Amino acid sequence: MTHRLAAYNFGIFTQRAEHSANEGWRQRHDPLMELVETAPGFIARSGYEGEPGPKSWGKQSVPRFTK
């Protein structure tokens, strides 16, 4: 069996992205992505436009949730 892995990671912040309330997410993001990239079946991941790291695959889309 061939394994294939796609991962989509996003955060829905209650404050601006750079706010200290989001520090935990920022601290976990890169180590988590490093684990994903070493998983069996990993193909690639998209980066974020204008940020260092992998090239963006296009316009970012964030799921919307209803309460």
Predicted model as a PDB file, atoms N, CA, C, CB and O in Angstrom, pLDDT in the B-factor column:
MODEL        1                                                                  
ATOM      1  N   MET A   1       0.839  -1.179   0.000  1.00 67.00           N  
ATOM      2  CA  MET A   1       0.000   0.000   0.000  1.00 67.00           C  
ATOM      3  C   MET A   1       0.887   1.247   0.000  1.00 67.00           C  
ATOM      4  CB  MET A   1      -0.956  -0.005   1.219  1.00 67.00           C  
ATOM      5  O   MET A   1       1.877   1.310   0.729  1.00 67.00           O  
ATOM      6  N   THR A   2       0.529   2.232  -0.817  1.00 82.00           N  
ATOM      7  CA  THR A   2       1.251   3.488  -0.867  1.00 82.00           C  
ATOM      8  C   THR A   2       0.550   4.513   0.013  1.00 82.00           C  
ATOM      9  CB  THR A   2       1.365   3.997  -2.316  1.00 82.00           C  
ATOM     10  O   THR A   2      -0.657   4.726  -0.101  1.00 82.00           O  
ATOM     11  N   HIS A   3       1.304   5.131   0.872  1.00 80.00           N  
ATOM     12  CA  HIS A   3       0.745   6.170   1.734  1.00 80.00           C  
ATOM     13  C   HIS A   3       0.942   7.527   1.080  1.00 80.00           C  
ATOM     14  CB  HIS A   3       1.399   6.140   3.139  1.00 80.00           C  
ATOM     15  O   HIS A   3       1.987   7.787   0.484  1.00 80.00           O  
ATOM     16  N   ARG A   4      -0.048   8.382   1.190  1.00 85.00           N  
ATOM     17  CA  ARG A   4       0.050   9.756   0.700  1.00 85.00           C  
ATOM     18  C   ARG A   4      -0.505  10.663   1.786  1.00 85.00           C  
ATOM     19  CB  ARG A   4      -0.722   9.950  -0.661  1.00 85.00           C  
ATOM     20  O   ARG A   4      -1.571  10.397   2.341  1.00 85.00           O  
ATOM     21  N   LEU A   5       0.207  11.718   2.082  1.00 78.00           N  
ATOM     22  CA  LEU A   5      -0.181  12.601   3.166  1.00 78.00           C  
ATOM     23  C   LEU A   5      -0.346  14.027   2.670  1.00 78.00           C  
ATOM     24  CB  LEU A   5       0.845  12.548   4.287  1.00 78.00           C  
ATOM     25  O   LEU A   5       0.542  14.583   2.023  1.00 78.00           O  
ATOM     26  N   ALA A   6      -1.479  14.602   2.978  1.00 76.00           N  
ATOM     27  CA  ALA A   6      -1.714  16.029   2.734  1.00 76.00           C  
ATOM     28  C   ALA A   6      -2.102  16.638   4.077  1.00 76.00           C  
ATOM     29  CB  ALA A   6      -2.842  16.272   1.629  1.00 76.00           C  
ATOM     30  O   ALA A   6      -2.907  16.069   4.813  1.00 76.00           O  
ATOM     31  N   ALA A   7      -1.540  17.769   4.386  1.00 75.00           N  
ATOM     32  CA  ALA A   7      -1.843  18.428   5.663  1.00 75.00           C  
ATOM     33  C   ALA A   7      -2.214  19.870   5.409  1.00 75.00           C  
ATOM     34  CB  ALA A   7      -0.644  18.344   6.639  1.00 75.00           C  
ATOM     35  O   ALA A   7      -1.597  20.555   4.593  1.00 75.00           O  
ATOM     36  N   TYR A   8      -3.227  20.320   6.116  1.00 71.00           N  
ATOM     37  CA  TYR A   8      -3.651  21.720   6.038  1.00 71.00           C  
ATOM     38  C   TYR A   8      -3.744  22.219   7.466  1.00 71.00           C  
ATOM     39  CB  TYR A   8      -5.030  21.889   5.269  1.00 71.00           C  
ATOM     40  O   TYR A   8      -4.562  21.733   8.248  1.00 71.00           O  
ATOM     41  N   ASN A   9      -2.924  23.167   7.801  1.00 71.00           N  
ATOM     42  CA  ASN A   9      -2.859  23.674   9.168  1.00 71.00           C  
ATOM     43  C   ASN A   9      -3.243  25.145   9.152  1.00 71.00           C  
ATOM     44  CB  ASN A   9      -1.438  23.473   9.784  1.00 71.00           C  
ATOM     45  O   ASN A   9      -2.708  25.923   8.363  1.00 71.00           O  
ATOM     46  N   PHE A  10      -4.161  25.521  10.013  1.00 71.00           N  
ATOM     47  CA  PHE A  10      -4.536  26.924  10.090  1.00 71.00           C  
ATOM     48  C   PHE A  10      -4.952  27.251  11.513  1.00 71.00           C  
ATOM     49  CB  PHE A  10      -5.672  27.252   9.096  1.00 71.00           C  
ATOM     50  O   PHE A  10      -5.280  26.364  12.301  1.00 71.00           O  
ATOM     51  N   GLY A  11      -4.935  28.501  11.819  1.00 71.00           N  
ATOM     52  CA  GLY A  11      -5.402  28.964  13.121  1.00 71.00           C  
ATOM     53  C   GLY A  11      -6.453  30.041  12.928  1.00 71.00           C  
ATOM     54  O   GLY A  11      -6.326  30.890  12.045  1.00 71.00           O  
ATOM     55  N   ILE A  12      -7.469  30.009  13.736  1.00 78.00           N  
ATOM     56  CA  ILE A  12      -8.467  31.075  13.727  1.00 78.00           C  
ATOM     57  C   ILE A  12      -8.236  31.870  15.004  1.00 78.00           C  
ATOM     58  CB  ILE A  12      -9.956  30.510  13.638  1.00 78.00           C  
ATOM     59  O   ILE A  12      -8.623  31.453  16.095  1.00 78.00           O  
ATOM     60  N   PHE A  13      -7.607  33.003  14.846  1.00 83.00           N  
ATOM     61  CA  PHE A  13      -7.216  33.807  15.981  1.00 83.00           C  
ATOM     62  C   PHE A  13      -8.350  34.720  16.431  1.00 83.00           C  
ATOM     63  CB  PHE A  13      -5.988  34.623  15.644  1.00 83.00           C  
ATOM     64  O   PHE A  13      -9.146  35.184  15.615  1.00 83.00           O  
ATOM     65  N   THR A  14      -8.415  34.969  17.718  1.00 85.00           N  
ATOM     66  CA  THR A  14      -9.386  35.921  18.254  1.00 85.00           C  
ATOM     67  C   THR A  14      -8.765  37.305  18.384  1.00 85.00           C  
ATOM     68  CB  THR A  14      -9.913  35.445  19.616  1.00 85.00           C  
ATOM     69  O   THR A  14      -9.455  38.283  18.675  1.00 85.00           O  
ATOM     70  N   GLN A  15      -7.455  37.376  18.165  1.00 90.00           N  
ATOM     71  CA  GLN A  15      -6.709  38.634  18.165  1.00 90.00           C  
ATOM     72  C   GLN A  15      -5.902  38.687  16.868  1.00 90.00           C  
ATOM     73  CB  GLN A  15      -5.769  38.756  19.435  1.00 90.00           C  
ATOM     74  O   GLN A  15      -5.822  37.690  16.150  1.00 90.00           O  
ATOM     75  N   ARG A  16      -5.313  39.826  16.565  1.00 89.00           N  
ATOM     76  CA  ARG A  16      -4.467  39.941  15.380  1.00 89.00           C  
ATOM     77  C   ARG A  16      -3.377  38.861  15.428  1.00 89.00           C  
ATOM     78  CB  ARG A  16      -3.833  41.367  15.287  1.00 89.00           C  
ATOM     79  O   ARG A  16      -2.960  38.450  16.511  1.00 89.00           O  
ATOM     80  N   ALA A  17      -2.926  38.411  14.281  1.00 83.00           N  
ATOM     81  CA  ALA A  17      -1.978  37.298  14.197  1.00 83.00           C  
ATOM     82  C   ALA A  17      -0.746  37.486  15.075  1.00 83.00           C  
ATOM     83  CB  ALA A  17      -1.547  37.110  12.772  1.00 83.00           C  
ATOM     84  O   ALA A  17      -0.271  36.528  15.685  1.00 83.00           O  
ATOM     85  N   GLU A  18      -0.227  38.700  15.144  1.00 88.00           N  
ATOM     86  CA  GLU A  18       1.002  38.933  15.907  1.00 88.00           C  
ATOM     87  C   GLU A  18       0.768  39.113  17.408  1.00 88.00           C  
ATOM     88  CB  GLU A  18       1.702  40.149  15.367  1.00 88.00           C  
ATOM     89  O   GLU A  18       1.729  39.280  18.159  1.00 88.00           O  
ATOM     90  N   HIS A  19      -0.476  39.084  17.855  1.00 95.00           N  
ATOM     91  CA  HIS A  19      -0.809  39.286  19.265  1.00 95.00           C  
ATOM     92  C   HIS A  19      -0.222  38.153  20.121  1.00 95.00           C  
ATOM     93  CB  HIS A  19      -2.348  39.364  19.451  1.00 95.00           C  
ATOM     94  O   HIS A  19      -0.130  37.012  19.669  1.00 95.00           O  
ATOM     95  N   SER A  20       0.171  38.476  21.350  1.00 95.00           N  
ATOM     96  CA  SER A  20       0.776  37.486  22.243  1.00 95.00           C  
ATOM     97  C   SER A  20      -0.171  36.320  22.568  1.00 95.00           C  
ATOM     98  CB  SER A  20       1.214  38.162  23.530  1.00 95.00           C  
ATOM     99  O   SER A  20       0.297  35.251  22.962  1.00 95.00           O  
ATOM    100  N   ALA A  21      -1.474  36.500  22.415  1.00 94.00           N  
ATOM    101  CA  ALA A  21      -2.433  35.411  22.669  1.00 94.00           C  
ATOM    102  C   ALA A  21      -2.228  34.241  21.706  1.00 94.00           C  
ATOM    103  CB  ALA A  21      -3.871  35.932  22.550  1.00 94.00           C  
ATOM    104  O   ALA A  21      -2.665  33.124  21.983  1.00 94.00           O  
ATOM    105  N   ASN A  22      -1.571  34.493  20.591  1.00 91.00           N  
ATOM    106  CA  ASN A  22      -1.351  33.458  19.569  1.00 91.00           C  
ATOM    107  C   ASN A  22       0.046  32.852  19.648  1.00 91.00           C  
ATOM    108  CB  ASN A  22      -1.573  34.040  18.181  1.00 91.00           C  
ATOM    109  O   ASN A  22       0.423  32.058  18.786  1.00 91.00           O  
ATOM    110  N   GLU A  23       0.804  33.209  20.654  1.00 93.00           N  
ATOM    111  CA  GLU A  23       2.189  32.750  20.753  1.00 93.00           C  
ATOM    112  C   GLU A  23       2.297  31.231  20.801  1.00 93.00           C  
ATOM    113  CB  GLU A  23       2.842  33.343  21.980  1.00 93.00           C  
ATOM    114  O   GLU A  23       3.195  30.665  20.178  1.00 93.00           O  
ATOM    115  N   GLY A  24       1.416  30.566  21.515  1.00 92.00           N  
ATOM    116  CA  GLY A  24       1.463  29.107  21.591  1.00 92.00           C  
ATOM    117  C   GLY A  24       1.323  28.456  20.228  1.00 92.00           C  
ATOM    118  O   GLY A  24       2.023  27.491  19.922  1.00 92.00           O  
ATOM    119  N   TRP A  25       0.435  28.970  19.421  1.00 88.00           N  
ATOM    120  CA  TRP A  25       0.248  28.438  18.059  1.00 88.00           C  
ATOM    121  C   TRP A  25       1.511  28.652  17.233  1.00 88.00           C  
ATOM    122  CB  TRP A  25      -0.966  29.113  17.364  1.00 88.00           C  
ATOM    123  O   TRP A  25       1.973  27.749  16.535  1.00 88.00           O  
ATOM    124  N   ARG A  26       2.063  29.869  17.323  1.00 87.00           N  
ATOM    125  CA  ARG A  26       3.281  30.167  16.559  1.00 87.00           C  
ATOM    126  C   ARG A  26       4.434  29.263  16.989  1.00 87.00           C  
ATOM    127  CB  ARG A  26       3.677  31.643  16.734  1.00 87.00           C  
ATOM    128  O   ARG A  26       5.199  28.793  16.148  1.00 87.00           O  
ATOM    129  N   GLN A  27       4.561  29.018  18.298  1.00 92.00           N  
ATOM    130  CA  GLN A  27       5.653  28.171  18.783  1.00 92.00           C  
ATOM    131  C   GLN A  27       5.515  26.731  18.317  1.00 92.00           C  
ATOM    132  CB  GLN A  27       5.711  28.210  20.295  1.00 92.00           C  
ATOM    133  O   GLN A  27       6.521  26.047  18.123  1.00 92.00           O  
ATOM    134  N   ARG A  28       4.304  26.265  18.136  1.00 91.00           N  
ATOM    135  CA  ARG A  28       4.074  24.862  17.742  1.00 91.00           C  
ATOM    136  C   ARG A  28       4.074  24.645  16.240  1.00 91.00           C  
ATOM    137  CB  ARG A  28       2.765  24.384  18.302  1.00 91.00           C  
ATOM    138  O   ARG A  28       4.285  23.521  15.784  1.00 91.00           O  
ATOM    139  N   HIS A  29       3.840  25.699  15.456  1.00 86.00           N  
ATOM    140  CA  HIS A  29       3.668  25.550  14.005  1.00 86.00           C  
ATOM    141  C   HIS A  29       4.873  24.908  13.325  1.00 86.00           C  
ATOM    142  CB  HIS A  29       3.403  26.899  13.380  1.00 86.00           C  
ATOM    143  O   HIS A  29       4.725  23.872  12.676  1.00 86.00           O  
ATOM    144  N   ASP A  30       6.058  25.493  13.456  1.00 86.00           N  
ATOM    145  CA  ASP A  30       7.228  24.970  12.744  1.00 86.00           C  
ATOM    146  C   ASP A  30       7.609  23.559  13.181  1.00 86.00           C  
ATOM    147  CB  ASP A  30       8.405  25.893  12.948  1.00 86.00           C  
ATOM    148  O   ASP A  30       7.845  22.711  12.321  1.00 86.00           O  
ATOM    149  N   PRO A  31       7.681  23.268  14.495  1.00 92.00           N  
ATOM    150  CA  PRO A  31       7.987  21.875  14.878  1.00 92.00           C  
ATOM    151  C   PRO A  31       6.947  20.874  14.355  1.00 92.00           C  
ATOM    152  CB  PRO A  31       8.076  21.764  16.401  1.00 92.00           C  
ATOM    153  O   PRO A  31       7.304  19.765  13.957  1.00 92.00           O  
ATOM    154  N   LEU A  32       5.684  21.255  14.353  1.00 89.00           N  
ATOM    155  CA  LEU A  32       4.642  20.371  13.824  1.00 89.00           C  
ATOM    156  C   LEU A  32       4.849  20.121  12.332  1.00 89.00           C  
ATOM    157  CB  LEU A  32       3.248  20.974  14.072  1.00 89.00           C  
ATOM    158  O   LEU A  32       4.733  18.986  11.871  1.00 89.00           O  
ATOM    159  N   MET A  33       5.150  21.165  11.583  1.00 87.00           N  
ATOM    160  CA  MET A  33       5.363  21.004  10.140  1.00 87.00           C  
ATOM    161  C   MET A  33       6.602  20.156   9.855  1.00 87.00           C  
ATOM    162  CB  MET A  33       5.500  22.377   9.465  1.00 87.00           C  
ATOM    163  O   MET A  33       6.633  19.424   8.865  1.00 87.00           O  
ATOM    164  N   GLU A  34       7.609  20.247  10.701  1.00 89.00           N  
ATOM    165  CA  GLU A  34       8.790  19.398  10.536  1.00 89.00           C  
ATOM    166  C   GLU A  34       8.415  17.926  10.691  1.00 89.00           C  
ATOM    167  CB  GLU A  34       9.881  19.783  11.556  1.00 89.00           C  
ATOM    168  O   GLU A  34       8.910  17.077   9.949  1.00 89.00           O  
ATOM    169  N   LEU A  35       7.538  17.620  11.660  1.00 90.00           N  
ATOM    170  CA  LEU A  35       7.067  16.241  11.833  1.00 90.00           C  
ATOM    171  C   LEU A  35       6.265  15.781  10.624  1.00 90.00           C  
ATOM    172  CB  LEU A  35       6.215  16.119  13.102  1.00 90.00           C  
ATOM    173  O   LEU A  35       6.449  14.666  10.137  1.00 90.00           O  
ATOM    174  N   VAL A  36       5.381  16.638  10.145  1.00 87.00           N  
ATOM    175  CA  VAL A  36       4.562  16.301   8.973  1.00 87.00           C  
ATOM    176  C   VAL A  36       5.466  15.982   7.784  1.00 87.00           C  
ATOM    177  CB  VAL A  36       3.593  17.467   8.621  1.00 87.00           C  
ATOM    178  O   VAL A  36       5.234  15.001   7.078  1.00 87.00           O  
ATOM    179  N   GLU A  37       6.481  16.791   7.561  1.00 88.00           N  
ATOM    180  CA  GLU A  37       7.349  16.615   6.396  1.00 88.00           C  
ATOM    181  C   GLU A  37       8.177  15.335   6.455  1.00 88.00           C  
ATOM    182  CB  GLU A  37       8.271  17.800   6.265  1.00 88.00           C  
ATOM    183  O   GLU A  37       8.699  14.902   5.428  1.00 88.00           O  
ATOM    184  N   THR A  38       8.312  14.720   7.625  1.00 90.00           N  
ATOM    185  CA  THR A  38       9.067  13.468   7.729  1.00 90.00           C  
ATOM    186  C   THR A  38       8.158  12.241   7.788  1.00 90.00           C  
ATOM    187  CB  THR A  38       9.957  13.501   8.960  1.00 90.00           C  
ATOM    188  O   THR A  38       8.647  11.114   7.874  1.00 90.00           O  
ATOM    189  N   ALA A  39       6.837  12.447   7.742  1.00 88.00           N  
ATOM    190  CA  ALA A  39       5.882  11.331   7.818  1.00 88.00           C  
ATOM    191  C   ALA A  39       5.896  10.519   6.530  1.00 88.00           C  
ATOM    192  CB  ALA A  39       4.458  11.852   8.097  1.00 88.00           C  
ATOM    193  O   ALA A  39       6.103  11.074   5.451  1.00 88.00           O  
ATOM    194  N   PRO A  40       5.676   9.196   6.633  1.00 88.00           N  
ATOM    195  CA  PRO A  40       5.602   8.365   5.427  1.00 88.00           C  
ATOM    196  C   PRO A  40       4.498   8.877   4.498  1.00 88.00           C  
ATOM    197  CB  PRO A  40       5.347   6.880   5.799  1.00 88.00           C  
ATOM    198  O   PRO A  40       3.386   9.165   4.940  1.00 88.00           O  
ATOM    199  N   GLY A  41       4.816   8.984   3.221  1.00 88.00           N  
ATOM    200  CA  GLY A  41       3.837   9.405   2.236  1.00 88.00           C  
ATOM    201  C   GLY A  41       3.770  10.906   2.013  1.00 88.00           C  
ATOM    202  O   GLY A  41       3.018  11.371   1.156  1.00 88.00           O  
ATOM    203  N   PHE A  42       4.548  11.673   2.777  1.00 88.00           N  
ATOM    204  CA  PHE A  42       4.515  13.120   2.606  1.00 88.00           C  
ATOM    205  C   PHE A  42       4.935  13.488   1.194  1.00 88.00           C  
ATOM    206  CB  PHE A  42       5.422  13.812   3.635  1.00 88.00           C  
ATOM    207  O   PHE A  42       5.934  12.984   0.680  1.00 88.00           O  
ATOM    208  N   ILE A  43       4.162  14.376   0.570  1.00 86.00           N  
ATOM    209  CA  ILE A  43       4.466  14.813  -0.797  1.00 86.00           C  
ATOM    210  C   ILE A  43       5.004  16.244  -0.784  1.00 86.00           C  
ATOM    211  CB  ILE A  43       3.204  14.719  -1.697  1.00 86.00           C  
ATOM    212  O   ILE A  43       6.116  16.497  -1.250  1.00 86.00           O  
ATOM    213  N   ALA A  44       4.231  17.161  -0.260  1.00 84.00           N  
ATOM    214  CA  ALA A  44       4.619  18.572  -0.232  1.00 84.00           C  
ATOM    215  C   ALA A  44       3.621  19.331   0.624  1.00 84.00           C  
ATOM    216  CB  ALA A  44       4.688  19.174  -1.672  1.00 84.00           C  
ATOM    217  O   ALA A  44       2.584  18.797   1.018  1.00 84.00           O  
ATOM    218  N   ARG A  45       3.949  20.581   0.906  1.00 84.00           N  
ATOM    219  CA  ARG A  45       3.001  21.449   1.598  1.00 84.00           C  
ATOM    220  C   ARG A  45       3.147  22.859   1.058  1.00 84.00           C  
ATOM    221  CB  ARG A  45       3.226  21.419   3.137  1.00 84.00           C  
ATOM    222  O   ARG A  45       4.204  23.251   0.565  1.00 84.00           O  
ATOM    223  N   SER A  46       2.078  23.599   1.161  1.00 83.00           N  
ATOM    224  CA  SER A  46       2.074  24.977   0.704  1.00 83.00           C  
ATOM    225  C   SER A  46       2.578  25.887   1.805  1.00 83.00           C  
ATOM    226  CB  SER A  46       0.674  25.399   0.256  1.00 83.00           C  
ATOM    227  O   SER A  46       2.321  25.662   2.987  1.00 83.00           O  
ATOM    228  N   GLY A  47       3.290  26.904   1.402  1.00 82.00           N  
ATOM    229  CA  GLY A  47       3.711  27.927   2.337  1.00 82.00           C  
ATOM    230  C   GLY A  47       2.732  29.091   2.316  1.00 82.00           C  
ATOM    231  O   GLY A  47       1.618  28.970   1.807  1.00 82.00           O  
ATOM    232  N   TYR A  48       3.153  30.203   2.866  1.00 80.00           N  
ATOM    233  CA  TYR A  48       2.323  31.392   2.952  1.00 80.00           C  
ATOM    234  C   TYR A  48       2.924  32.482   2.087  1.00 80.00           C  
ATOM    235  CB  TYR A  48       2.180  31.867   4.413  1.00 80.00           C  
ATOM    236  O   TYR A  48       4.129  32.729   2.140  1.00 80.00           O  
ATOM    237  N   GLU A  49       2.099  33.128   1.298  1.00 83.00           N  
ATOM    238  CA  GLU A  49       2.544  34.203   0.411  1.00 83.00           C  
ATOM    239  C   GLU A  49       3.290  35.268   1.206  1.00 83.00           C  
ATOM    240  CB  GLU A  49       1.346  34.829  -0.331  1.00 83.00           C  
ATOM    241  O   GLU A  49       2.794  35.762   2.219  1.00 83.00           O  
ATOM    242  N   GLY A  50       4.491  35.618   0.734  1.00 85.00           N  
ATOM    243  CA  GLY A  50       5.266  36.680   1.358  1.00 85.00           C  
ATOM    244  C   GLY A  50       6.016  36.283   2.607  1.00 85.00           C  
ATOM    245  O   GLY A  50       6.604  37.140   3.267  1.00 85.00           O  
ATOM    246  N   GLU A  51       6.014  34.992   2.955  1.00 82.00           N  
ATOM    247  CA  GLU A  51       6.729  34.543   4.151  1.00 82.00           C  
ATOM    248  C   GLU A  51       7.804  33.531   3.761  1.00 82.00           C  
ATOM    249  CB  GLU A  51       5.746  33.922   5.181  1.00 82.00           C  
ATOM    250  O   GLU A  51       7.681  32.851   2.742  1.00 82.00           O  
ATOM    251  N   PRO A  52       8.855  33.432   4.570  1.00 83.00           N  
ATOM    252  CA  PRO A  52       9.895  32.442   4.266  1.00 83.00           C  
ATOM    253  C   PRO A  52       9.349  31.023   4.382  1.00 83.00           C  
ATOM    254  CB  PRO A  52      11.098  32.621   5.206  1.00 83.00           C  
ATOM    255  O   PRO A  52       8.370  30.782   5.088  1.00 83.00           O  
ATOM    256  N   GLY A  53       9.977  30.104   3.695  1.00 81.00           N  
ATOM    257  CA  GLY A  53       9.537  28.711   3.747  1.00 81.00           C  
ATOM    258  C   GLY A  53       9.073  28.244   2.384  1.00 81.00           C  
ATOM    259  O   GLY A  53       9.437  28.832   1.366  1.00 81.00           O  
ATOM    260  N   PRO A  54       8.265  27.183   2.356  1.00 84.00           N  
ATOM    261  CA  PRO A  54       7.804  26.643   1.083  1.00 84.00           C  
ATOM    262  C   PRO A  54       7.015  27.674   0.281  1.00 84.00           C  
ATOM    263  CB  PRO A  54       6.951  25.410   1.319  1.00 84.00           C  
ATOM    264  O   PRO A  54       6.388  28.571   0.846  1.00 84.00           O  
ATOM    265  N   LYS A  55       7.055  27.535  -1.037  1.00 85.00           N  
ATOM    266  CA  LYS A  55       6.297  28.410  -1.934  1.00 85.00           C  
ATOM    267  C   LYS A  55       4.796  28.216  -1.730  1.00 85.00           C  
ATOM    268  CB  LYS A  55       6.675  28.136  -3.405  1.00 85.00           C  
ATOM    269  O   LYS A  55       4.327  27.098  -1.515  1.00 85.00           O  
ATOM    270  N   SER A  56       4.059  29.308  -1.800  1.00 85.00           N  
ATOM    271  CA  SER A  56       2.600  29.247  -1.688  1.00 85.00           C  
ATOM    272  C   SER A  56       2.024  28.605  -2.945  1.00 85.00           C  
ATOM    273  CB  SER A  56       1.996  30.667  -1.469  1.00 85.00           C  
ATOM    274  O   SER A  56       2.515  28.839  -4.050  1.00 85.00           O  
ATOM    275  N   TRP A  57       0.989  27.800  -2.774  1.00 84.00           N  
ATOM    276  CA  TRP A  57       0.316  27.175  -3.917  1.00 84.00           C  
ATOM    277  C   TRP A  57      -0.784  28.050  -4.481  1.00 84.00           C  
ATOM    278  CB  TRP A  57      -0.260  25.834  -3.518  1.00 84.00           C  
ATOM    279  O   TRP A  57      -1.416  27.676  -5.469  1.00 84.00           O  
ATOM    280  N   GLY A  58      -1.028  29.196  -3.886  1.00 84.00           N  
ATOM    281  CA  GLY A  58      -2.076  30.083  -4.378  1.00 84.00           C  
ATOM    282  C   GLY A  58      -2.790  30.768  -3.237  1.00 84.00           C  
ATOM    283  O   GLY A  58      -2.315  30.778  -2.102  1.00 84.00           O  
ATOM    284  N   LYS A  59      -3.936  31.339  -3.551  1.00 83.00           N  
ATOM    285  CA  LYS A  59      -4.715  32.094  -2.569  1.00 83.00           C  
ATOM    286  C   LYS A  59      -5.068  31.204  -1.376  1.00 83.00           C  
ATOM    287  CB  LYS A  59      -6.000  32.666  -3.216  1.00 83.00           C  
ATOM    288  O   LYS A  59      -5.527  30.073  -1.539  1.00 83.00           O  
ATOM    289  N   GLN A  60      -4.847  31.733  -0.192  1.00 77.00           N  
ATOM    290  CA  GLN A  60      -5.180  30.988   1.026  1.00 77.00           C  
ATOM    291  C   GLN A  60      -6.687  30.972   1.229  1.00 77.00           C  
ATOM    292  CB  GLN A  60      -4.478  31.603   2.259  1.00 77.00           C  
ATOM    293  O   GLN A  60      -7.379  31.951   0.949  1.00 77.00           O  
ATOM    294  N   SER A  61      -7.174  29.863   1.711  1.00 74.00           N  
ATOM    295  CA  SER A  61      -8.588  29.717   1.990  1.00 74.00           C  
ATOM    296  C   SER A  61      -8.733  29.187   3.410  1.00 74.00           C  
ATOM    297  CB  SER A  61      -9.279  28.772   0.956  1.00 74.00           C  
ATOM    298  O   SER A  61      -8.198  28.129   3.741  1.00 74.00           O  
ATOM    299  N   VAL A  62      -9.450  29.920   4.242  1.00 71.00           N  
ATOM    300  CA  VAL A  62      -9.656  29.514   5.627  1.00 71.00           C  
ATOM    301  C   VAL A  62     -11.099  29.078   5.796  1.00 71.00           C  
ATOM    302  CB  VAL A  62      -9.304  30.664   6.610  1.00 71.00           C  
ATOM    303  O   VAL A  62     -12.012  29.846   5.494  1.00 71.00           O  
ATOM    304  N   PRO A  63     -11.326  27.855   6.275  1.00 73.00           N  
ATOM    305  CA  PRO A  63     -12.708  27.393   6.482  1.00 73.00           C  
ATOM    306  C   PRO A  63     -13.473  28.317   7.422  1.00 73.00           C  
ATOM    307  CB  PRO A  63     -12.715  25.966   7.040  1.00 73.00           C  
ATOM    308  O   PRO A  63     -12.891  28.907   8.332  1.00 73.00           O  
ATOM    309  N   ARG A  64     -14.747  28.435   7.204  1.00 74.00           N  
ATOM    310  CA  ARG A  64     -15.610  29.234   8.079  1.00 74.00           C  
ATOM    311  C   ARG A  64     -16.457  28.288   8.910  1.00 74.00           C  
ATOM    312  CB  ARG A  64     -16.511  30.214   7.256  1.00 74.00           C  
ATOM    313  O   ARG A  64     -16.937  27.263   8.424  1.00 74.00           O  
ATOM    314  N   PHE A  65     -16.629  28.648  10.153  1.00 69.00           N  
ATOM    315  CA  PHE A  65     -17.419  27.837  11.070  1.00 69.00           C  
ATOM    316  C   PHE A  65     -18.602  28.647  11.562  1.00 69.00           C  
ATOM    317  CB  PHE A  65     -16.564  27.345  12.257  1.00 69.00           C  
ATOM    318  O   PHE A  65     -18.522  29.868  11.693  1.00 69.00           O  
ATOM    319  N   THR A  66     -19.683  27.971  11.829  1.00 65.00           N  
ATOM    320  CA  THR A  66     -20.844  28.649  12.411  1.00 65.00           C  
ATOM    321  C   THR A  66     -21.010  28.182  13.832  1.00 65.00           C  
ATOM    322  CB  THR A  66     -22.133  28.381  11.591  1.00 65.00           C  
ATOM    323  O   THR A  66     -20.637  27.060  14.174  1.00 65.00           O  
ATOM    324  N   LYS A  67     -21.563  29.026  14.651  1.00 61.00           N  
ATOM    325  CA  LYS A  67     -21.770  28.672  16.062  1.00 61.00           C  
ATOM    326  C   LYS A  67     -23.166  28.184  16.276  1.00 61.00           C  
ATOM    327  CB  LYS A  67     -21.489  29.857  16.978  1.00 61.00           C  
ATOM    328  O   LYS A  67     -23.535  27.838  17.398  1.00 61.00           O  
TER     329      LYS A  67                                                      
ENDMDL                                                                          
END                                                                             
